[in-house]
């Protein structure tokens, strides 16, 4: 069944969109990533113009995250103070990132910087996570796992403004999650994604939060970041297609619920192995795009906004 | 557009064969292409009658062109082993849609000067670069970029040359059918009908038509364009609402 999308200005199959939404929603509920780094390229692939794919992808992720956060909330796996501190840092960082993006665009190097930083980040995070989590799984299987300390003490714990994050079982300076949020905010503004796939590993490895709490808390933060992206895209570029988002949403909210169910049954290590494989796969795909000679060297875009 | 019309008028006055009083009458099957939610493309019929005055082989060429746009063309190049967008050029007045139909292949009609003057045929479509002082003429050093515009637009189904033939029904009546793909841009379009006699331009006509969204599609589009801030907030509200509803439904299930 074909439907015409008023902002994307093309006609697509409704069931294809429902399927896309469902698959991305499932991964989103499973890993606590917004799914923006999956849905945006998929929309572009089926012919949606890039700005519409970014804006609409963000709107879709808002809904998936809300649905996911509520499901996690009932299981008590959302650390609200932690989420708020991360969000505060993230908003400041994305403001600075947008400014950096504009400066890079002026210098004409934005494409190279974005492409390379994407591949480096995905590759590094994916490999590190895979090595760590696969190692942990292996040790468990052999039964040689020693009980890990809840966390290691380091200079990070000497910083002022200490707060107790009960759900995360952490007593650390608010400056640490604030800086993590800030750095990811910069990156997500430059790379044009919500940052969930960087945030989740950062919360696990830098902050030392338990994996189960990480997912709910990450989704909580993603709601705010993607809401601001949705608003800015609609306001500045008129590139949010509500009809497209609503069809994707019907698929993705259902998918997110299933993803969340599966996620509470899996062990933290198993989730981390799967997420690391997903991150690596996206990284390899992007690297291949950069290295392989493209079939079409030229691309067209409208100047001065959409008609 | 008025300049083009004036040029066309002058051309007709100056055309040597204008002394012959062929008459040309044309019309379109529709003046409005309405885009609804089930729109998957549409077709339009351009038809008319020619009453020849004197001997000679008559040819009809129909050009259907869409709203002019400013577009940027980017070219990927290999920098340190990585393929990235490098060079970019801006073009002015590029038609969003361009299709030609003719009774014979354009090369056989053999009216090169008239084709160039009226931009009849994809090869004669002028693609002008944007510069500091408005649009410029075609630069000789950038043919690759212009070829890329034609190739990419052909690939999107928005350019076609010649798309379909103009067929004569009996001695005087002719018809040509054009297909609009589902990604046809909205705006005002123009059908230009040219009559040639042995390669000389002897008559021309033009009709306007509009492609516009209707119903829900139009309402969403207009809201997004006219009230962008409100639209953005509504988009967030809808997303939160649907996400919340889904979570509630699934708890009960």
HADDOCK unambig.tbl for C-alpha pairs under 7 A between the chains (distance, minus, plus):
assign (segid A and resid 2 and name CA) (segid B and resid 38 and name CA) 6.40 0.50 0.50
assign (segid A and resid 3 and name CA) (segid B and resid 37 and name CA) 5.45 0.50 0.50
assign (segid A and resid 3 and name CA) (segid B and resid 38 and name CA) 5.19 0.50 0.50
assign (segid A and resid 3 and name CA) (segid B and resid 39 and name CA) 7.00 0.50 0.50
assign (segid A and resid 4 and name CA) (segid B and resid 37 and name CA) 4.71 0.50 0.50
assign (segid A and resid 4 and name CA) (segid B and resid 38 and name CA) 5.87 0.50 0.50
assign (segid A and resid 4 and name CA) (segid B and resid 39 and name CA) 5.78 0.50 0.50
assign (segid A and resid 6 and name CA) (segid B and resid 217 and name CA) 5.02 0.50 0.50
assign (segid A and resid 6 and name CA) (segid B and resid 220 and name CA) 6.72 0.50 0.50
assign (segid A and resid 6 and name CA) (segid B and resid 221 and name CA) 5.75 0.50 0.50
assign (segid A and resid 7 and name CA) (segid B and resid 221 and name CA) 6.06 0.50 0.50
assign (segid A and resid 9 and name CA) (segid B and resid 183 and name CA) 5.71 0.50 0.50
assign (segid A and resid 10 and name CA) (segid B and resid 182 and name CA) 5.57 0.50 0.50
assign (segid A and resid 10 and name CA) (segid B and resid 183 and name CA) 4.54 0.50 0.50
assign (segid A and resid 11 and name CA) (segid B and resid 39 and name CA) 6.95 0.50 0.50
assign (segid A and resid 11 and name CA) (segid B and resid 40 and name CA) 5.97 0.50 0.50
assign (segid A and resid 11 and name CA) (segid B and resid 182 and name CA) 5.78 0.50 0.50
assign (segid A and resid 59 and name CA) (segid B and resid 235 and name CA) 6.69 0.50 0.50
assign (segid A and resid 59 and name CA) (segid B and resid 236 and name CA) 6.45 0.50 0.50
assign (segid A and resid 59 and name CA) (segid B and resid 239 and name CA) 6.32 0.50 0.50
assign (segid A and resid 60 and name CA) (segid B and resid 239 and name CA) 6.65 0.50 0.50
assign (segid A and resid 62 and name CA) (segid B and resid 239 and name CA) 5.91 0.50 0.50
assign (segid A and resid 62 and name CA) (segid B and resid 240 and name CA) 6.63 0.50 0.50
assign (segid A and resid 63 and name CA) (segid B and resid 239 and name CA) 4.31 0.50 0.50
assign (segid A and resid 63 and name CA) (segid B and resid 240 and name CA) 5.16 0.50 0.50
assign (segid A and resid 63 and name CA) (segid B and resid 242 and name CA) 6.31 0.50 0.50
assign (segid A and resid 63 and name CA) (segid B and resid 243 and name CA) 4.42 0.50 0.50
assign (segid A and resid 64 and name CA) (segid B and resid 243 and name CA) 5.89 0.50 0.50
assign (segid A and resid 66 and name CA) (segid B and resid 240 and name CA) 6.08 0.50 0.50
assign (segid A and resid 66 and name CA) (segid B and resid 243 and name CA) 5.18 0.50 0.50
assign (segid A and resid 66 and name CA) (segid B and resid 244 and name CA) 6.28 0.50 0.50
assign (segid A and resid 67 and name CA) (segid B and resid 243 and name CA) 4.29 0.50 0.50
assign (segid A and resid 67 and name CA) (segid B and resid 244 and name CA) 5.49 0.50 0.50
assign (segid A and resid 67 and name CA) (segid B and resid 246 and name CA) 6.38 0.50 0.50
assign (segid A and resid 67 and name CA) (segid B and resid 247 and name CA) 5.15 0.50 0.50
assign (segid A and resid 70 and name CA) (segid B and resid 247 and name CA) 6.37 0.50 0.50
assign (segid A and resid 71 and name CA) (segid B and resid 247 and name CA) 6.43 0.50 0.50
assign (segid A and resid 111 and name CA) (segid B and resid 84 and name CA) 6.48 0.50 0.50
assign (segid A and resid 111 and name CA) (segid B and resid 85 and name CA) 6.74 0.50 0.50
assign (segid A and resid 112 and name CA) (segid B and resid 84 and name CA) 6.25 0.50 0.50
assign (segid A and resid 227 and name CA) (segid B and resid 236 and name CA) 6.13 0.50 0.50
assign (segid A and resid 230 and name CA) (segid B and resid 232 and name CA) 6.40 0.50 0.50
assign (segid A and resid 231 and name CA) (segid B and resid 232 and name CA) 4.50 0.50 0.50
assign (segid A and resid 231 and name CA) (segid B and resid 233 and name CA) 6.31 0.50 0.50
assign (segid A and resid 234 and name CA) (segid B and resid 228 and name CA) 5.65 0.50 0.50
assign (segid A and resid 234 and name CA) (segid B and resid 229 and name CA) 6.78 0.50 0.50
assign (segid A and resid 234 and name CA) (segid B and resid 231 and name CA) 6.73 0.50 0.50
assign (segid A and resid 234 and name CA) (segid B and resid 232 and name CA) 4.89 0.50 0.50
assign (segid A and resid 235 and name CA) (segid B and resid 228 and name CA) 4.57 0.50 0.50
assign (segid A and resid 235 and name CA) (segid B and resid 229 and name CA) 4.92 0.50 0.50
assign (segid A and resid 235 and name CA) (segid B and resid 232 and name CA) 6.20 0.50 0.50
assign (segid A and resid 238 and name CA) (segid B and resid 224 and name CA) 5.72 0.50 0.50
assign (segid A and resid 238 and name CA) (segid B and resid 225 and name CA) 6.10 0.50 0.50
assign (segid A and resid 238 and name CA) (segid B and resid 228 and name CA) 6.24 0.50 0.50
assign (segid A and resid 242 and name CA) (segid B and resid 235 and name CA) 6.31 0.50 0.50
assign (segid A and resid 253 and name CA) (segid B and resid 243 and name CA) 6.17 0.50 0.50
assign (segid A and resid 253 and name CA) (segid B and resid 246 and name CA) 6.05 0.50 0.50
assign (segid A and resid 290 and name CA) (segid B and resid 82 and name CA) 5.19 0.50 0.50
assign (segid A and resid 290 and name CA) (segid B and resid 83 and name CA) 5.07 0.50 0.50
assign (segid A and resid 291 and name CA) (segid B and resid 81 and name CA) 6.54 0.50 0.50
assign (segid A and resid 291 and name CA) (segid B and resid 82 and name CA) 5.27 0.50 0.50
assign (segid A and resid 291 and name CA) (segid B and resid 83 and name CA) 6.24 0.50 0.50
assign (segid A and resid 297 and name CA) (segid B and resid 75 and name CA) 5.47 0.50 0.50
assign (segid A and resid 297 and name CA) (segid B and resid 76 and name CA) 4.98 0.50 0.50
assign (segid A and resid 298 and name CA) (segid B and resid 73 and name CA) 6.59 0.50 0.50
assign (segid A and resid 298 and name CA) (segid B and resid 74 and name CA) 5.46 0.50 0.50
assign (segid A and resid 298 and name CA) (segid B and resid 75 and name CA) 4.49 0.50 0.50
assign (segid A and resid 298 and name CA) (segid B and resid 76 and name CA) 6.29 0.50 0.50
assign (segid A and resid 298 and name CA) (segid B and resid 148 and name CA) 6.32 0.50 0.50
assign (segid A and resid 299 and name CA) (segid B and resid 73 and name CA) 5.65 0.50 0.50
assign (segid A and resid 299 and name CA) (segid B and resid 74 and name CA) 5.28 0.50 0.50
assign (segid A and resid 299 and name CA) (segid B and resid 75 and name CA) 6.63 0.50 0.50
assign (segid A and resid 300 and name CA) (segid B and resid 71 and name CA) 6.59 0.50 0.50
assign (segid A and resid 300 and name CA) (segid B and resid 72 and name CA) 5.70 0.50 0.50
assign (segid A and resid 300 and name CA) (segid B and resid 73 and name CA) 4.72 0.50 0.50
assign (segid A and resid 300 and name CA) (segid B and resid 74 and name CA) 6.54 0.50 0.50
assign (segid A and resid 301 and name CA) (segid B and resid 71 and name CA) 5.56 0.50 0.50
assign (segid A and resid 301 and name CA) (segid B and resid 72 and name CA) 5.24 0.50 0.50
assign (segid A and resid 301 and name CA) (segid B and resid 73 and name CA) 6.64 0.50 0.50
assign (segid A and resid 302 and name CA) (segid B and resid 70 and name CA) 6.11 0.50 0.50
assign (segid A and resid 302 and name CA) (segid B and resid 71 and name CA) 4.46 0.50 0.50
assign (segid A and resid 302 and name CA) (segid B and resid 72 and name CA) 6.17 0.50 0.50
assign (segid A and resid 303 and name CA) (segid B and resid 70 and name CA) 5.44 0.50 0.50
assign (segid A and resid 303 and name CA) (segid B and resid 71 and name CA) 5.17 0.50 0.50
assign (segid A and resid 303 and name CA) (segid B and resid 72 and name CA) 6.22 0.50 0.50
